[in-house]
Amino acid sequence: MTNLDDLPIRDDLRGLKPYGAPQLDVPVQLNVNENTFGIPEAVALDIIQELASEVLRLNRYPDREFIELRGQFAAFLGHGLSASQTWAANGSNEILTQIFQAFGGPGKSALSFGPTYSMYPNIARITLTDYRELPREAAFELSSGYVAEQLAAHKPSIAILCNPNNPTGTSIDNEVVRAAYDAFDGILVIDEAYAEFSSESSAVELLAGRPRLIVSRTMSKAFAFAGARVGYMAADEAVVDALRIVRLPYHLSALTQAAARAALRHAPEMLANVEQIKVQRDRMIAQLGLLGLSAYKSEANFVLVEGFENPNEVFEALLARGVIVRNVGIPNTLRITAGTEAETSKLLGELALILG
Ligand SMILES: *Cc1c(COP(=O)(O)O)cnc(C)c1O
């Protein structure tokens, strides 16, 4: 084997490492914001049946336009959306990549407000899109005035607002989305990966009459379907047409489509634990206060916890005790996913012991 540095790789990729959180097999995994409750058995059986019926047809390419699944996403999102206004891909990371392929690229720019999702700069780099991250306001919040002012000043080709925001948990209301949309002429992406946990309204209700607005969603978090790799979005039909130009043919496999169709038929059961996860999130916030820590306001299924003198030491100590959390590199903080009641108890108990 040769060394990566010896290959004629793109100059801008030289010296880079693959992105991704450590995948360690420990009992309590609170590091990547999955729904830790898993899939109800009755739903799992229905998914298996749907998959089984596809297997004998795998010699054929799948429906390239996955119209049935898109119709289900439209019905799930409501607000009178039709199948032609929705789109899906292998995780919302692929949705975002397709958006950058279609609306970014050389000579185009993307803008976001950090700290935010660390894949945005990666996707910008892969698609040769200039990327700028402006700071969020106090306590990682965003106001409509600030957002509008910055978008008007920078005029990006693509602006991404993550709502609720990963890794801070903070959220914006639709007034900020409206102000952002009106402030510039580019594509406005609202990344709603955690929308099901939020008490704020979805930007889906703003889509009518706003052809440059894209709402990105995923089945990876609240839907307990991270392993299936299904992300989706809603937007004007013309935006869908743009993504259909850059997508690879048959990008969504017949098995992925089948699994997603079955899971969506059981949406209420798949989402049944969302309330319980919010209870554990709020319990975590309250209990962390007793340990001398504080959490940023969260509308997601995780909290950004502040007050660690040495986050890496605490990360390692928790790991040694069978709990993995995430150090996202914000000084004195760790990001912790809200899990089951038992997992949250284990996390809080170990944290109390570690902090003495
Ligand atoms: C987890 C996450 C995603 C996407 O995940 P997929 O598994 O690719 O759907 C997108 N945006 C944010 C902010 C996330 O945290």
The ligand as an ORCA input file, in Angstrom:
! r2SCAN-3c Opt
* xyz 0 1
  C     -27.808     14.335     12.474
  C     -27.923     15.583     11.680
  C     -28.203     15.584     10.309
  C     -28.303     14.428      9.444
  O     -28.161     13.265      9.585
  P     -28.537     12.150      8.510
  O     -28.345     10.931      9.336
  O     -27.559     12.286      7.381
  O     -29.937     12.372      8.100
  C     -28.387     16.773      9.650
  N     -28.285     17.926     10.286
  C     -27.994     17.977     11.582
  C     -27.910     19.299     12.230
  C     -27.804     16.821     12.320
  O     -27.495     16.906     13.615
*
